[in-house]
């Protein structure tokens, strides 16, 4: 899982770097705050990256269970905004 997490972050960072206006710290933070509807190969199907005021890129989750030698997805996508856990 650590390798997959690093790969997912790397893909997110590449998406942000591609949208930067200027190659500065401020440009990076500005681009990070504008991530919208970005796909990522490490996410489950149907999940996309969107930035929020808290700086997080992932606001939707799906429950999974380890079954033998693989993960089994259970239930629907859980959206933290729709549940009122985060505010836009």
Rosetta silent file (secondary structure, phi, psi, omega in degrees, C-alpha in Angstrom):
SEQUENCE: XXXXXXXXXXXXXXXXXXXXXXXXXXXXXXXXXXXXXXXXXXXXXXXXXXXXXXXXXXXXXXXXXXXXXXXXXXXXXXXXXXXXXXXX
SCORE:     score description
SCORE:     0.000 S_00000001
   1 L     0.000  -31.735 -179.098    0.000    0.000    0.000 S_00000001
   2 H   -63.132  -41.741  179.471    2.872    2.406    0.654 S_00000001
   3 H   -64.044  -43.575 -179.862    4.043    2.127   -2.953 S_00000001
   4 H   -64.167  -39.381  178.495    0.516    2.691   -4.268 S_00000001
   5 H   -62.910  -42.272  177.472    0.074    5.712   -2.010 S_00000001
   6 H   -64.569  -40.141  177.642    3.316    7.203   -3.330 S_00000001
   7 H   -63.593  -42.791  179.731    2.253    6.520   -6.916 S_00000001
   8 H   -63.277  -44.429  178.584   -1.127    8.173   -6.304 S_00000001
   9 H   -63.669  -40.961  178.432    0.523   11.245   -4.774 S_00000001
  10 H   -59.621  -43.924  178.154    2.977   11.393   -7.675 S_00000001
  11 H   -63.964  -40.487  178.472    0.151   11.376  -10.213 S_00000001
  12 H   -63.958  -43.090 -179.645   -1.680   14.091   -8.271 S_00000001
  13 H   -64.155  -40.589  177.338    1.475   16.205   -8.106 S_00000001
  14 H   -61.284  -42.916  178.477    2.073   15.860  -11.858 S_00000001
  15 H   -60.894  -41.020  179.236   -1.504   17.015  -12.531 S_00000001
  16 H   -67.795  -45.590 -178.892   -0.933   20.043  -10.293 S_00000001
  17 H   -60.720  -34.580  179.324    2.455   20.876  -11.833 S_00000001
  18 H   -66.792  -22.826 -176.879    0.918   20.822  -15.328 S_00000001
  19 H  -102.083    0.270 -179.626   -1.577   23.523  -14.332 S_00000001
  20 L   -65.626  137.619  175.352    0.855   25.880  -12.559 S_00000001
  21 L   -81.402  -39.062  179.881    1.036   29.407  -13.959 S_00000001
  22 L  -133.833  143.902 -179.089    4.437   30.126  -12.402 S_00000001
  23 L   -82.240   63.951  179.455    7.082   27.732  -11.045 S_00000001
  24 L  -129.063  169.605  176.516    7.019   29.173   -7.533 S_00000001
  25 H   -59.751  -43.654  179.384    5.783   28.039   -4.133 S_00000001
  26 H   -63.676  -38.869  177.859    2.814   30.373   -4.503 S_00000001
  27 H   -63.904  -39.267  177.980    2.123   28.998   -7.989 S_00000001
  28 H   -65.190  -46.878  179.858    2.160   25.443   -6.633 S_00000001
  29 H   -63.867  -38.463  177.992   -0.219   26.272   -3.778 S_00000001
  30 H   -64.381  -45.422  179.226   -2.529   28.134   -6.148 S_00000001
  31 H   -65.527  -38.052  178.790   -2.607   25.216   -8.608 S_00000001
  32 H   -60.790  -37.791 -179.790   -3.144   22.724   -5.750 S_00000001
  33 L   -75.115   -7.876 -178.288   -6.220   24.701   -4.717 S_00000001
  34 L  -111.009   10.479  178.165   -7.663   24.533   -8.246 S_00000001
  35 L   -62.828  127.337 -176.823   -7.558   20.762   -8.793 S_00000001
  36 L  -143.888  117.266  172.602  -10.948   19.834  -10.209 S_00000001
  37 L    60.771   43.046 -177.716  -12.284   16.476  -11.393 S_00000001
  38 E   -94.749  131.126  177.263   -8.836   14.898  -11.958 S_00000001
  39 L   -81.615  158.601  179.898   -8.596   11.145  -12.483 S_00000001
  40 L  -149.687  126.509 -175.686   -5.896    9.085  -10.801 S_00000001
  41 L   -60.297  -22.411 -177.065   -4.989    5.497  -11.687 S_00000001
  42 L   -86.969   -7.940 -179.965   -4.602    4.563   -8.019 S_00000001
  43 L   -88.069  156.916  175.440   -8.158    5.523   -7.065 S_00000001
  44 L   -66.621  153.751  178.721  -11.137    3.222   -7.209 S_00000001
  45 L   -54.841  137.743  178.414  -13.394    3.563  -10.263 S_00000001
  46 L    91.962  -10.358  179.406  -15.727    6.548   -9.996 S_00000001
  47 L  -101.002  141.087  179.652  -13.483    8.544   -7.660 S_00000001
  48 L  -136.547  163.149  179.646  -11.715   11.733   -8.771 S_00000001
  49 E   -92.415  131.930  174.425   -9.534   14.363   -7.163 S_00000001
  50 L  -140.283  133.051  179.118  -11.013   17.754   -6.286 S_00000001
  51 L   -82.945  155.388  178.059   -9.347   20.321   -4.081 S_00000001
  52 L  -133.489  177.323 -178.008  -11.182   21.940   -1.229 S_00000001
  53 L   -64.335  -17.548 -179.910  -10.568   24.799    1.168 S_00000001
  54 L   -89.379   -1.648  179.607   -8.824   22.406    3.542 S_00000001
  55 L    86.005   -3.429  179.096   -6.194   21.468    0.942 S_00000001
  56 L   -77.427  149.305  176.768   -7.393   17.872    0.669 S_00000001
  57 L  -105.356  -18.229 -178.783   -7.762   16.294   -2.748 S_00000001
  58 L  -114.222  120.409 -179.699   -9.831   13.282   -1.762 S_00000001
  59 L  -123.575   -3.981 -179.997  -13.299   13.855   -0.348 S_00000001
  60 E  -120.134  142.583 -175.229  -15.031   10.675   -1.503 S_00000001
  61 E  -137.276  158.652  170.830  -14.370    7.220   -0.169 S_00000001
  62 E  -133.109  138.764  178.982  -15.464    3.606   -0.653 S_00000001
  63 E   -76.737  140.253  177.118  -15.270    0.936    1.973 S_00000001
  64 E  -133.151  154.015  178.931  -13.153   -2.095    1.175 S_00000001
  65 E  -130.052  136.053  176.832  -12.550   -5.379    2.931 S_00000001
  66 E   -78.315  119.737 -179.003   -9.506   -7.635    2.616 S_00000001
  67 E  -123.835  103.362  178.310  -10.740  -11.038    1.463 S_00000001
  68 L    68.330  -92.374 -176.811   -8.046  -13.700    1.169 S_00000001
  69 L  -127.109   15.226 -177.971   -5.618  -12.162   -1.299 S_00000001
  70 E  -151.837  166.873  176.171   -7.504   -9.140   -2.640 S_00000001
  71 E   -92.692  138.029  176.271   -9.622   -6.156   -1.665 S_00000001
  72 E  -113.777  123.753  179.656  -13.399   -6.347   -2.112 S_00000001
  73 E   -79.095  132.908  178.979  -15.237   -3.058   -2.586 S_00000001
  74 E  -126.856  139.724  175.568  -18.440   -2.802   -0.570 S_00000001
  75 E    77.615 -177.280 -178.300  -21.159   -0.185   -0.732 S_00000001
  76 E   -92.211  174.133  175.904  -21.453    3.066   -2.630 S_00000001
  77 E   -66.489  133.695  177.480  -19.153    6.078   -2.763 S_00000001
  78 E  -103.554  120.553 -179.069  -19.262    8.054    0.492 S_00000001
  79 E  -103.039  118.841 -176.661  -18.956   11.816   -0.057 S_00000001
  80 L   -64.508  -30.609  177.288  -17.710   13.764    2.967 S_00000001
  81 L   -69.080  -45.632 -178.713  -19.362   16.979    1.709 S_00000001
  82 L   -64.008  -30.719  178.603  -22.774   15.339    1.277 S_00000001
  83 L   -81.392   -6.904 -179.043  -22.535   13.902    4.778 S_00000001
  84 L    80.298   12.081 -179.904  -21.725   17.327    6.190 S_00000001
  85 L   -77.094  -26.479  177.625  -18.297   16.193    7.428 S_00000001
  86 L  -130.420  151.065  178.675  -16.545   18.897    5.367 S_00000001
  87 L  -116.398  138.221  178.864  -17.716   22.327    4.273 S_00000001
  88 L   -81.114    0.000    0.000  -16.927   23.907    0.904 S_00000001
